[in-house]
Amino acid sequence: MVKYNIVELTDMELPKLQTIATELGLGEIKGIDKQALIYLILDQQAVSVAGMQKEKEAQKSEAKPRRKPGRPPKNPPAETSETAVEKKEKKETAKEKEAEKPVVKRRGPGRPPKKKPEEVQEIDAEEKPAEKEKKTAEKPAVKRRGPGRPPKKKPVEEQPVDTEPILATEPMLEAEDTPAAEPQPIAQPMEVAEAPAVSEAETPDEPESGAAPEVKETPATPTVSADPKRTIFKHTTDTNSVLDQVLPMQPSTPQPKEKPSNDPKKRQPGQRAGNPNLRENAPAVPPPPLYDFDGILTATGVLEIVPDGYGFLRSSDYNYLASPDDVYVSASQIKLFGLRTGDLVEGPIRPPREGEKYFPLVKVDTINGRPTEEVRDRVPFDHLTPLFPNEKFNLTERRSPKVYDPYAVRVVDLFSPIGKGQRGLIVAQPKTGKTMLLKDIANAIAINHPEVYMIILLIDERPEEVTDMARSVDAEVIASTFDEPADRHVKIAEIVLNKAKRMVECGHDVVILLDSITRLARAYNTVQPASGKILSGGVEANALQKPKRFFGAARNIEHGGSLTILATALTDTGSKMDDVIFEEFKGTGNMELQLDRKLANRRVYPAVDIQASSTRRDDLLQDESTRNRLFIFRNYLADMNTIEAMEFVKKQMELTANNAELLASMNG
């Protein structure tokens, strides 16, 4: 039979250990970890060796040191130092043990009743006083091995008092048969020093702390101790070991503690390896929230889709630019609802969880004010059919208290009517009151047509004008002041245009008041990469394509929806670039309103050049009676210059309440 010690077994692989365990006759070994299996093998090996010793009674006194599991041959040098008298006494003790062996043989293989070892110990203690005296004479060497060790006889006296058996009979007999082998192995102070530590650890308070180190060290060192207390710690901390009889708490504690040591190894691929404390400290499952905040807040914003497929809801508070208030929209939601850049999305949000940076959108309630079912199959804006404006904005039906100059609104409504889907260009020189006129038109549309969604886009304007416009107009104001870079101007204009297009696709009427398109074209010219082709005034050949696309998006859509754009264009600024830009946009609009600097210099407001202002296909916006009377009115004003014409019209308007009354008074 091959004998293994704990060092050899520790170096073996688990399959090899299982094979050895099967050869030794161990039963269920599946699911047992390596350390516990090593201790089972050592225990079973010790039991098997003890059985062989009982069968070979004649050779037992000589072969005992070699039969101990994991025990190096240290008895031969001990025997050389023994006296002949001691050898004779050993033979006598061996004969006495042989007489007692019938009882021992029954206990060895099956480990039966545990009360009999106590009787054997007591009998041995009574029958061999001479042997014990000789052992005590040899024990001074043992006392040197355990420095600082208190009296050693106390544990021996306490063992018969315990209700549970301390040792099997074989370890007792072997320890008593080899007293002379103990003095020489001076290299075993560790075993002797550990024995009291474990004997002190026999208290049920700390069964594991005493068992773990002793199990590792005692099998590696030869167990040559003569005292029964030392033989206690020969065996491992296994459920079937003799030590379990001393510490009844150990059968349950070592196994559960060794099993969790394997569990983290199986769970550790997602964790840091090797340290079970990391598993204990790591929050495996987050505690349930005290309150669920999902869906409490509702967010609204304009969707901007990034190239990766997901998007963010941009807030109007930050002019639709990136901000901390952005709401994350997943790519799956974008595909599910057919969302596009510029969609006005509304839905509940939830707080960001661990690892999330933004508030995610839980679900989509409405898109551009419409249910999601209606929006999913919408027609793209570029495929919609454009028509001439055929529905007029009534700017004078109700008077808004926010309209600063009501006569300006009446002049525009009479000579240059604005319809839904109009593409109007307000041509103005500096300081002609174009911004004030734009503000009055916006307030008039807001009060008379609340169904219209109106956006005022201020590009490259003064910051104080932005604040004044936001406070005095009932509309959404999006601005990029002159101290911002050109790419910011371009980005804001693109977002506003996309938002307007998406709303028109859903059947809404949208109005964009742009101030000014000249500065927007300058911004596009600045960000346009150099193509090598430069027009007069320093304008890139392709720079005006995107501003034209912006201005050309205004249209009246067949079967509902319209996008109206009223943009201001600067002239006579002294810049050749502004003149080139104006010439490019001059013929693109279907409504033109000219402002005259001469009128502004004379403080005549509105400074409108009536003769140069008109609307294409105004017959679709006005009835036949109004067109006939307006034709006569224009012929009458044709002989006057701009100043005389404006003063005459303003005087007639002061005498009448509205434009209908003004036209009716022409025959009077």
C-alpha positions as CSV (number, residue, x, y, z in Angstrom):
1,M,0.0,0.0,0.0
2,V,1.4,3.4,-1.0
3,K,1.5,5.9,1.8
4,Y,1.0,9.6,1.1
5,N,1.6,12.6,3.3
6,I,-0.2,15.9,3.1
7,V,2.6,17.6,1.1
8,E,2.4,14.9,-1.6
9,L,-1.4,15.0,-1.7
10,T,-1.4,18.8,-2.0
11,D,0.8,18.7,-5.1
12,M,-1.5,16.2,-6.8
13,E,-4.4,17.2,-9.1
14,L,-8.0,16.7,-8.0
15,P,-8.7,13.7,-10.5
16,K,-5.6,11.9,-9.1
17,L,-6.9,12.5,-5.5
18,Q,-10.3,11.1,-6.5
19,T,-8.6,8.0,-7.9
20,I,-6.6,7.5,-4.7
21,A,-9.8,8.0,-2.6
22,T,-11.6,5.4,-4.7
23,E,-8.7,2.9,-4.2
24,L,-8.9,3.5,-0.4
25,G,-12.6,2.7,-0.5
26,L,-14.1,6.1,0.1
27,G,-17.7,6.4,-0.8
28,E,-19.3,9.6,-2.2
29,I,-16.5,11.9,-3.2
30,K,-18.2,14.0,-5.8
31,G,-18.7,17.7,-4.9
32,I,-15.9,17.6,-2.3
33,D,-13.2,20.2,-2.7
34,K,-9.5,19.3,-2.9
35,Q,-8.6,20.2,0.7
36,A,-11.4,18.2,2.3
37,L,-10.6,15.3,0.0
38,I,-6.9,15.3,1.1
39,Y,-8.0,15.1,4.7
40,L,-10.4,12.2,4.0
41,I,-7.6,10.3,2.2
42,L,-5.2,10.9,5.2
43,D,-7.9,9.7,7.6
44,Q,-8.7,6.6,5.6
45,Q,-5.1,5.9,5.1
46,A,-4.5,6.0,8.8
47,V,-7.4,3.6,9.4
48,S,-6.1,1.2,6.8
49,V,-2.6,1.3,8.2
50,A,-4.0,0.6,11.6
51,G,-5.8,-2.4,10.3
52,M,-2.7,-3.8,8.7
53,Q,-0.9,-3.3,12.0
54,K,-3.4,-5.3,13.8
55,E,-3.1,-8.2,11.3
56,K,0.7,-8.1,11.5
57,E,1.1,-8.4,15.3
58,A,4.5,-9.9,15.2
59,Q,6.1,-7.1,13.2
60,K,4.1,-4.3,14.7
61,S,6.8,-3.0,17.1
62,E,9.3,-2.6,14.3
63,A,7.0,-1.5,11.5
64,K,4.8,1.0,13.4
65,P,6.9,4.1,12.5
66,R,6.6,3.2,8.8
67,R,2.9,2.5,8.9
68,K,1.9,6.0,10.2
69,P,0.5,8.1,7.3
70,G,2.9,10.7,6.0
71,R,5.4,9.8,8.7
72,P,9.1,9.8,7.8
73,P,11.3,7.1,9.2
74,K,12.5,8.7,12.4
75,N,12.3,5.7,14.6
76,P,15.4,3.9,13.4
77,P,17.7,6.5,14.9
78,A,15.6,6.6,18.0
79,E,16.0,2.8,18.3
80,T,19.8,3.1,18.2
81,S,19.7,5.4,21.2
82,E,17.4,3.2,23.1
83,T,18.8,0.8,25.7
84,A,18.2,-2.9,25.6
85,V,16.0,-2.6,28.7
86,E,13.7,-0.2,26.9
87,K,13.4,-2.6,23.9
88,K,12.4,-5.5,26.2
89,E,9.8,-3.3,27.8
90,K,8.5,-2.4,24.4
91,K,8.1,-6.1,23.5
92,E,6.3,-6.7,26.7
93,T,3.9,-3.8,26.0
94,A,3.4,-5.1,22.5
95,K,2.4,-8.5,24.0
96,E,0.0,-6.8,26.3
97,K,-1.5,-4.9,23.4
98,E,-1.9,-8.1,21.4
99,A,-4.0,-9.5,24.2
100,E,-6.2,-6.4,23.9
101,K,-6.3,-6.4,20.2
102,P,-9.5,-8.4,19.6
103,V,-11.4,-5.4,20.8
104,V,-9.3,-3.0,18.8
105,K,-9.6,-4.9,15.5
106,R,-13.4,-4.6,15.6
107,R,-13.1,-0.8,16.0
108,G,-10.5,-0.1,13.4
109,P,-12.2,-0.7,10.0
110,G,-15.6,0.6,10.8
111,R,-14.9,3.1,13.6
112,P,-17.7,1.7,15.7
113,P,-18.7,2.8,19.3
114,K,-16.7,5.8,20.5
115,K,-16.9,5.1,24.2
116,K,-14.6,2.1,24.1
117,P,-11.5,4.1,23.4
118,E,-11.8,5.7,26.8
119,E,-11.9,2.3,28.5
120,V,-8.8,1.3,26.6
121,Q,-7.0,4.4,27.6
122,E,-7.9,3.9,31.2
123,I,-6.8,0.2,31.1
124,D,-3.5,1.2,29.4
125,A,-2.9,3.8,32.0
126,E,-3.4,1.3,34.8
127,E,-1.5,-1.6,33.4
128,K,1.6,0.2,32.3
129,P,2.8,2.4,35.1
130,A,6.4,1.4,34.4
131,E,6.2,2.4,30.8
132,K,4.8,5.8,31.7
133,E,7.5,6.4,34.2
134,K,10.1,5.6,31.5
135,K,8.3,7.9,29.1
136,T,8.4,10.8,31.5
137,A,12.1,10.2,32.0
138,E,12.5,10.7,28.3
139,K,10.1,13.7,28.0
140,P,12.6,16.4,29.0
141,A,13.5,16.6,25.3
142,V,9.9,17.0,24.4
143,K,9.5,19.8,26.9
144,R,12.3,21.7,25.2
145,R,10.4,21.5,21.9
146,G,7.5,23.5,23.4
147,P,8.9,26.5,25.1
148,G,6.4,28.5,27.1
149,R,4.1,25.5,27.2
150,P,2.1,25.2,30.4
151,P,1.7,21.9,32.2
152,K,1.2,19.1,29.8
153,K,-0.5,16.7,32.1
154,K,-3.7,18.7,32.3
155,P,-5.0,17.8,28.9
156,V,-4.3,14.1,29.6
157,E,-6.3,14.4,32.8
158,E,-9.2,16.2,31.0
159,Q,-9.5,13.6,28.3
160,P,-11.2,10.8,30.3
161,V,-13.5,13.4,31.8
162,D,-15.0,14.3,28.4
163,T,-18.2,12.4,27.5
164,E,-17.0,12.0,23.9
165,P,-14.0,9.8,23.0
166,I,-10.8,11.7,22.3
167,L,-8.9,9.2,20.3
168,A,-9.1,5.9,18.4
169,T,-7.3,3.0,20.1
170,E,-4.6,2.8,17.4
171,P,-3.2,6.2,17.9
172,M,-3.0,5.7,21.6
173,L,-1.2,2.4,21.3
174,E,1.3,3.7,18.8
175,A,2.0,6.8,20.8
176,E,2.7,4.6,23.8
177,D,4.8,2.1,21.9
178,T,7.2,4.7,20.6
179,P,8.4,6.7,23.6
180,A,12.1,6.5,22.6
181,A,11.5,8.0,19.2
182,E,10.3,11.3,20.7
183,P,13.5,12.7,22.2
184,Q,15.5,12.8,18.9
185,P,13.2,14.7,16.5
186,I,14.1,18.1,17.8
187,A,13.0,19.5,14.5
188,Q,9.4,19.1,15.6
189,P,8.9,22.1,17.9
190,M,6.2,23.4,15.6
191,E,4.1,20.4,16.1
192,V,4.5,20.5,19.8
193,A,3.9,24.2,19.9
194,E,0.8,23.8,17.9
195,A,-0.7,21.1,20.0
196,P,-1.4,23.4,23.0
197,A,-2.8,26.0,20.7
198,V,-5.2,23.5,19.4
199,S,-5.9,22.0,22.8
200,E,-6.8,25.5,23.9
201,A,-8.9,25.8,20.8
202,E,-10.8,22.8,21.7
203,T,-13.4,25.1,23.2
204,P,-16.4,25.4,21.0
205,D,-15.9,29.2,20.6
206,E,-13.1,28.9,18.0
207,P,-13.2,25.4,16.4
208,E,-12.0,26.6,13.0
209,S,-9.1,28.8,14.0
210,G,-7.4,25.9,15.8
211,A,-8.2,23.3,13.2
212,A,-7.1,24.9,10.0
213,P,-3.4,25.5,10.8
214,E,-3.0,22.2,12.5
215,V,-4.5,20.2,9.7
216,K,-1.9,21.6,7.3
217,E,1.1,21.1,9.5
218,T,0.6,18.0,11.5
219,P,0.4,15.5,8.6
220,A,3.6,17.0,7.1
221,T,5.6,16.5,10.3
222,P,5.9,13.0,11.8
223,T,3.5,12.5,14.6
224,V,5.9,11.0,17.1
225,S,4.3,12.4,20.2
226,A,3.7,10.1,23.1
227,D,1.0,12.0,25.0
228,P,-2.6,11.2,24.0
229,K,-3.2,15.0,23.6
230,R,-0.7,15.1,20.8
231,T,-2.3,12.2,19.0
232,I,-5.5,14.1,19.0
233,F,-4.2,16.4,16.3
234,K,-2.8,13.8,14.1
235,H,-6.0,13.6,12.1
236,T,-7.6,16.1,9.8
237,T,-10.7,18.2,10.4
238,D,-13.0,16.0,8.4
239,T,-16.5,14.9,9.2
240,N,-15.3,11.3,9.7
241,S,-12.0,12.3,11.5
242,V,-11.3,11.6,15.2
243,L,-11.0,15.3,15.8
244,D,-14.7,15.6,15.2
245,Q,-15.2,13.6,18.3
246,V,-13.4,16.3,20.3
247,L,-15.0,19.3,18.6
248,P,-18.5,18.4,17.6
249,M,-19.0,21.8,16.1
250,Q,-16.4,21.2,13.4
251,P,-18.3,18.7,11.1
252,S,-20.8,21.5,10.1
253,T,-18.5,24.5,10.2
254,P,-15.5,23.5,8.0
255,Q,-17.7,22.3,5.1
256,P,-19.9,25.3,4.8
257,K,-16.9,27.5,5.0
258,E,-15.0,25.6,2.3
259,K,-18.0,25.5,0.0
260,P,-18.5,29.3,-0.1
261,S,-14.7,29.5,-0.8
262,N,-15.5,27.6,-4.0
263,D,-18.6,29.5,-4.8
264,P,-16.9,32.8,-5.3
265,K,-14.4,31.1,-7.6
266,K,-17.3,30.1,-9.8
267,R,-18.9,33.6,-9.5
268,Q,-15.7,35.5,-9.8
269,P,-15.4,35.7,-13.6
270,G,-17.4,39.0,-13.3
271,Q,-15.6,40.0,-10.1
272,R,-12.1,40.5,-9.0
273,A,-10.5,37.1,-8.6
274,G,-9.3,35.3,-5.5
275,N,-10.5,37.3,-2.6
276,P,-13.8,36.2,-1.0
277,N,-14.0,39.6,0.9
278,L,-14.5,41.3,-2.5
279,R,-17.5,39.1,-3.1
280,E,-18.9,39.9,0.4
281,N,-18.3,43.6,0.0
282,A,-19.4,43.9,-3.6
283,P,-23.1,44.8,-4.0
284,A,-24.3,41.8,-5.8
285,V,-28.0,42.8,-5.9
286,P,-28.9,46.4,-5.3
287,P,-31.4,46.9,-2.5
288,P,-35.0,47.6,-3.7
289,P,-35.7,51.3,-3.9
290,L,-37.7,52.9,-1.3
291,Y,-39.8,54.7,-3.9
292,D,-40.0,54.2,-7.6
293,F,-39.4,57.5,-9.4
294,D,-39.9,56.0,-12.9
295,G,-42.4,57.9,-15.0
296,I,-43.1,60.7,-12.6
297,L,-41.4,63.4,-14.6
298,T,-42.4,64.1,-18.2
299,A,-39.8,65.5,-20.6
300,T,-40.2,67.4,-23.8
301,G,-37.5,68.1,-26.3
302,V,-36.3,68.2,-29.9
303,L,-34.7,64.9,-30.9
304,E,-31.2,65.0,-32.3
305,I,-29.9,61.7,-33.6
306,V,-26.1,61.1,-33.4
307,P,-24.3,59.0,-36.0
308,D,-24.2,56.0,-33.6
309,G,-28.0,55.6,-33.9
310,Y,-29.2,56.8,-30.5
311,G,-30.2,60.4,-29.8
312,F,-30.9,63.0,-27.2
313,L,-33.8,65.3,-26.5
314,R,-32.4,68.8,-26.6
315,S,-34.0,71.5,-24.4
316,S,-35.2,74.8,-25.7
317,D,-33.7,76.5,-22.6
318,Y,-30.3,75.8,-24.1
319,N,-31.3,76.7,-27.7
320,Y,-31.4,73.0,-28.6
321,L,-27.7,72.6,-27.9
322,A,-26.1,69.9,-25.7
323,S,-26.8,70.5,-22.1
324,P,-27.1,68.6,-18.7
325,D,-30.9,68.5,-19.2
326,D,-30.6,66.2,-22.3
327,V,-32.7,63.0,-22.2
328,Y,-31.3,59.9,-23.7
329,V,-33.3,58.1,-26.4
330,S,-32.3,54.6,-27.3
331,A,-31.8,53.4,-30.8
332,S,-34.5,50.8,-30.4
333,Q,-37.1,53.5,-29.6
334,I,-36.0,55.6,-32.6
335,K,-36.5,52.6,-34.9
336,L,-39.7,51.5,-33.2
337,F,-41.5,54.9,-33.6
338,G,-39.7,56.0,-36.8
339,L,-38.3,59.1,-35.1
340,R,-36.2,61.6,-37.0
341,T,-34.0,64.5,-36.2
342,G,-36.1,67.5,-35.2
343,D,-39.1,65.5,-33.8
344,L,-40.7,67.1,-30.8
345,V,-40.9,64.1,-28.5
346,E,-42.8,64.0,-25.2
347,G,-42.7,61.1,-22.7
348,P,-42.0,60.0,-19.1
349,I,-38.4,59.7,-17.9
350,R,-36.7,58.0,-15.0
351,P,-33.6,58.8,-12.9
352,P,-30.3,57.5,-14.2
353,R,-29.2,54.2,-12.7
354,E,-25.7,53.0,-11.8
355,G,-23.5,53.5,-14.8
356,E,-25.9,55.8,-16.6
357,K,-25.1,59.4,-17.3
358,Y,-28.4,60.9,-18.6
359,F,-32.1,60.6,-17.8
360,P,-33.4,58.0,-20.2
361,L,-36.8,58.2,-21.9
362,V,-39.1,55.5,-20.6
363,K,-41.6,55.6,-23.4
364,V,-42.9,57.9,-26.1
365,D,-46.3,59.4,-25.5
366,T,-46.6,61.9,-28.3
367,I,-44.5,63.0,-31.3
368,N,-45.1,66.5,-32.5
369,G,-48.3,66.6,-30.6
370,R,-49.7,63.6,-32.4
371,P,-50.2,60.0,-31.2
372,T,-47.4,57.6,-32.1
373,E,-49.7,55.5,-34.4
374,E,-50.4,58.5,-36.7
375,V,-46.8,59.6,-37.0
376,R,-45.2,56.3,-37.8
377,D,-46.4,56.3,-41.4
378,R,-45.9,60.0,-42.2
379,V,-44.6,61.2,-45.6
380,P,-41.2,62.9,-45.6
381,F,-41.2,66.6,-46.0
382,D,-39.3,66.6,-49.3
383,H,-42.0,64.3,-50.8
384,L,-44.9,66.6,-49.8
385,T,-46.6,68.6,-52.6
386,P,-46.0,72.4,-52.3
387,L,-48.7,74.8,-53.3
388,F,-49.2,78.6,-53.4
389,P,-50.5,80.1,-50.1
390,N,-54.3,80.1,-50.3
391,E,-55.2,80.9,-46.6
392,K,-54.4,84.4,-45.4
393,F,-53.2,85.4,-42.0
394,N,-55.7,87.9,-40.5
395,L,-53.4,90.3,-38.7
396,T,-56.0,93.0,-37.9
397,E,-59.1,91.1,-36.8
398,R,-58.1,91.2,-33.2
399,R,-55.7,93.8,-31.8
400,S,-53.1,92.6,-29.4
401,P,-52.0,94.9,-26.6
402,K,-48.4,93.8,-27.3
403,V,-48.5,95.3,-30.9
404,Y,-46.5,98.5,-30.7
405,D,-47.5,100.0,-34.0
406,P,-51.0,98.8,-35.2
407,Y,-50.6,100.8,-38.4
408,A,-47.6,98.8,-39.4
409,V,-49.6,95.6,-39.2
410,R,-52.4,97.1,-41.2
411,V,-50.1,98.3,-44.0
412,V,-48.5,94.8,-44.2
413,D,-51.9,93.1,-44.2
414,L,-53.3,95.4,-46.9
415,F,-50.4,95.8,-49.4
416,S,-48.3,92.7,-48.7
417,P,-50.7,90.1,-47.3
418,I,-49.2,87.0,-45.7
419,G,-50.6,83.6,-46.2
420,K,-49.9,80.2,-44.6
421,G,-46.9,78.8,-46.4
422,Q,-45.6,82.2,-47.5
423,R,-41.9,82.8,-48.3
424,G,-41.5,86.4,-47.4
425,L,-38.5,88.6,-47.6
426,I,-38.3,91.8,-45.7
427,V,-35.7,94.0,-47.4
428,A,-34.3,96.6,-45.1
429,Q,-31.5,99.0,-44.6
430,P,-29.9,99.4,-41.2
431,K,-32.0,101.3,-38.6
432,T,-35.2,101.1,-40.5
433,G,-37.2,99.4,-37.8
434,K,-37.3,95.9,-39.3
435,T,-36.9,94.2,-35.9
436,M,-39.9,96.2,-34.4
437,L,-41.9,95.4,-37.5
438,L,-41.1,91.7,-37.2
439,K,-42.1,91.8,-33.5
440,D,-45.5,93.4,-34.3
441,I,-46.2,90.9,-37.0
442,A,-45.4,88.0,-34.6
443,N,-47.7,89.4,-31.9
444,A,-50.5,89.9,-34.5
445,I,-50.2,86.3,-35.8
446,A,-50.1,84.9,-32.2
447,I,-53.3,86.6,-31.1
448,N,-55.3,86.0,-34.3
449,H,-54.0,82.5,-35.1
450,P,-53.3,80.6,-31.8
451,E,-53.2,77.3,-33.8
452,V,-50.0,78.3,-35.5
453,Y,-46.7,77.3,-33.9
454,M,-44.3,80.2,-34.2
455,I,-40.6,80.3,-33.8
456,I,-38.5,83.4,-33.8
457,L,-34.9,82.7,-34.9
458,L,-32.4,85.4,-34.2
459,I,-29.0,85.0,-35.8
460,D,-26.0,87.2,-35.0
461,E,-28.2,89.7,-33.1
462,R,-27.5,91.8,-30.0
463,P,-28.1,90.0,-26.7
464,E,-30.4,92.8,-25.4
465,E,-32.6,92.4,-28.4
466,V,-32.9,88.7,-27.7
467,T,-34.1,89.4,-24.2
468,D,-36.5,92.0,-25.4
469,M,-37.9,89.7,-28.1
470,A,-38.3,86.8,-25.7
471,R,-40.2,89.0,-23.2
472,S,-42.5,90.9,-25.6
473,V,-43.5,88.1,-28.1
474,D,-45.8,85.2,-27.4
475,A,-43.6,82.8,-29.4
476,E,-40.6,80.5,-29.0
477,V,-37.4,82.5,-29.3
478,I,-34.2,80.7,-30.4
479,A,-31.2,82.9,-30.6
480,S,-27.5,82.9,-31.3
481,T,-25.9,86.3,-30.5
482,F,-23.1,87.9,-32.5
483,D,-20.5,86.9,-29.9
484,E,-21.1,83.2,-30.7
485,P,-19.1,81.3,-33.3
486,A,-20.4,80.8,-36.8
487,D,-20.8,77.0,-36.4
488,R,-23.2,77.6,-33.5
489,H,-25.3,79.9,-35.8
490,V,-25.4,77.1,-38.4
491,K,-26.2,74.4,-35.9
492,I,-29.1,76.2,-34.3
493,A,-30.6,77.1,-37.7
494,E,-30.4,73.5,-38.8
495,I,-32.2,72.3,-35.6
496,V,-34.9,74.9,-36.0
497,L,-35.5,74.0,-39.6
498,N,-35.6,70.2,-38.9
499,K,-38.1,70.8,-36.1
500,A,-40.3,72.9,-38.4
501,K,-40.2,70.2,-41.1
502,R,-41.2,67.5,-38.7
503,M,-44.1,69.5,-37.4
504,V,-45.3,70.2,-41.0
505,E,-45.1,66.5,-41.8
506,C,-47.6,66.0,-39.0
507,G,-50.0,68.6,-40.4
508,H,-49.1,71.6,-38.3
509,D,-48.9,75.2,-39.5
510,V,-45.5,76.6,-38.5
511,V,-44.2,80.2,-38.8
512,I,-40.5,81.0,-38.6
513,L,-39.4,84.7,-38.3
514,L,-35.8,84.9,-39.2
515,D,-33.6,87.9,-38.4
516,S,-31.6,87.9,-40.5
517,I,-31.0,85.6,-43.4
518,T,-28.0,87.7,-44.5
519,R,-26.1,87.0,-41.3
520,L,-27.1,83.3,-41.6
521,A,-25.6,83.2,-45.1
522,R,-22.5,84.8,-43.7
523,A,-22.2,82.1,-41.1
524,Y,-22.7,79.4,-43.7
525,N,-20.0,81.0,-45.8
526,T,-17.6,81.0,-42.8
527,V,-18.0,77.3,-42.0
528,Q,-18.0,76.3,-45.7
529,P,-14.7,74.6,-46.5
530,A,-12.7,76.3,-49.2
531,S,-13.6,75.0,-52.6
532,G,-11.4,77.3,-54.7
533,K,-14.3,79.1,-56.3
534,I,-15.1,82.5,-54.8
535,L,-17.7,84.9,-56.0
536,S,-17.6,88.7,-55.7
537,G,-17.6,89.9,-52.2
538,G,-15.7,86.9,-50.9
539,V,-18.7,84.5,-51.1
540,E,-17.9,80.8,-51.6
541,A,-19.6,79.4,-54.7
542,N,-21.4,76.7,-52.6
543,A,-21.8,78.7,-49.4
544,L,-25.3,80.0,-50.3
545,Q,-26.8,76.6,-51.1
546,K,-27.7,75.8,-47.5
547,P,-29.3,79.2,-46.7
548,K,-31.3,78.8,-49.9
549,R,-32.4,75.4,-48.7
550,F,-33.5,77.0,-45.4
551,F,-35.4,79.8,-47.1
552,G,-36.8,77.5,-49.8
553,A,-38.3,75.1,-47.2
554,A,-41.3,77.5,-46.8
555,R,-44.3,76.1,-48.6
556,N,-48.0,75.4,-48.4
557,I,-48.5,71.7,-48.3
558,E,-51.4,70.0,-50.0
559,H,-53.9,68.3,-47.7
560,G,-52.7,70.2,-44.6
561,G,-49.7,71.7,-43.0
562,S,-47.6,74.7,-44.0
563,L,-44.3,76.3,-43.2
564,T,-44.1,80.1,-43.4
565,I,-40.8,81.9,-43.3
566,L,-40.4,85.6,-43.0
567,A,-36.8,86.6,-43.2
568,T,-35.1,89.9,-43.2
569,A,-32.4,90.8,-45.7
570,L,-29.9,93.6,-45.2
571,T,-29.1,96.0,-48.1
572,D,-26.9,99.1,-48.4
573,T,-24.7,98.1,-45.5
574,G,-21.5,99.0,-47.3
575,S,-20.6,95.3,-47.6
576,K,-20.3,93.8,-51.0
577,M,-21.0,90.4,-49.5
578,D,-24.4,91.6,-48.3
579,D,-25.4,92.8,-51.7
580,V,-24.4,89.5,-53.3
581,I,-26.4,87.6,-50.7
582,F,-29.5,89.8,-51.3
583,E,-29.2,89.4,-55.0
584,E,-29.2,85.6,-54.5
585,F,-32.4,85.7,-52.5
586,K,-34.1,88.5,-54.3
587,G,-36.2,86.4,-56.6
588,T,-36.7,83.3,-54.4
589,G,-39.5,84.6,-52.2
590,N,-43.2,85.0,-53.1
591,M,-43.7,88.0,-50.9
592,E,-41.5,91.1,-50.6
593,L,-41.7,94.0,-48.1
594,Q,-39.4,96.9,-48.8
595,L,-38.4,99.3,-46.0
596,D,-37.1,102.8,-46.9
597,R,-34.3,104.5,-45.0
598,K,-35.7,108.0,-46.0
599,L,-38.9,107.3,-44.2
600,A,-37.0,106.1,-41.1
601,N,-34.9,109.3,-41.2
602,R,-38.0,111.4,-41.2
603,R,-39.3,109.2,-38.3
604,V,-42.2,108.0,-40.4
605,Y,-43.1,104.5,-39.2
606,P,-43.7,102.0,-40.5
607,A,-41.0,102.9,-43.0
608,V,-42.6,100.7,-45.8
609,D,-42.1,101.4,-49.4
610,I,-45.6,100.7,-50.5
611,Q,-45.0,100.8,-54.2
612,A,-42.1,98.3,-54.0
613,S,-43.9,95.9,-51.6
614,S,-46.2,93.2,-53.0
615,T,-47.2,89.5,-52.7
616,R,-47.2,87.0,-55.6
617,R,-50.6,85.5,-56.3
618,D,-52.4,87.7,-53.8
619,D,-55.6,86.9,-55.6
620,L,-55.5,83.6,-53.7
621,L,-55.5,85.5,-50.4
622,Q,-58.0,88.3,-51.0
623,D,-61.5,88.4,-52.3
624,E,-62.4,90.1,-55.6
625,S,-63.8,93.2,-54.1
626,T,-60.7,93.9,-52.0
627,R,-58.5,93.3,-55.0
628,N,-60.4,95.8,-57.2
629,R,-60.4,98.5,-54.5
630,L,-56.7,97.8,-53.8
631,F,-55.9,98.2,-57.5
632,I,-57.5,101.7,-57.6
633,F,-55.6,102.6,-54.4
634,R,-52.3,101.6,-55.8
635,N,-52.9,103.6,-59.0
636,Y,-53.6,106.6,-56.9
637,L,-50.4,106.2,-54.9
638,A,-48.2,105.6,-57.9
639,D,-47.9,109.3,-58.7
640,M,-46.5,110.0,-55.2
641,N,-43.0,109.3,-53.8
642,T,-42.4,106.9,-50.9
643,I,-42.7,109.6,-48.3
644,E,-45.9,111.1,-49.6
645,A,-47.5,107.8,-50.2
646,M,-46.8,106.5,-46.7
647,E,-47.9,109.7,-45.0
648,F,-51.2,109.6,-47.0
649,V,-51.9,106.0,-46.2
650,K,-51.1,106.5,-42.5
651,K,-53.5,109.5,-42.4
652,Q,-56.3,107.5,-43.9
653,M,-55.7,104.7,-41.5
654,E,-55.9,107.0,-38.5
655,L,-59.4,108.0,-39.7
656,T,-60.7,104.4,-40.0
657,A,-60.8,101.4,-37.6
658,N,-59.7,98.7,-40.0
659,N,-58.7,98.1,-43.6
660,A,-62.2,97.1,-44.7
661,E,-63.5,100.4,-43.6
662,L,-60.5,102.2,-45.3
663,L,-61.3,100.5,-48.7
664,A,-65.0,101.2,-48.3
665,S,-64.3,104.9,-47.7
666,M,-62.5,105.3,-51.1
667,N,-65.7,106.1,-53.0
668,G,-66.8,108.7,-50.4
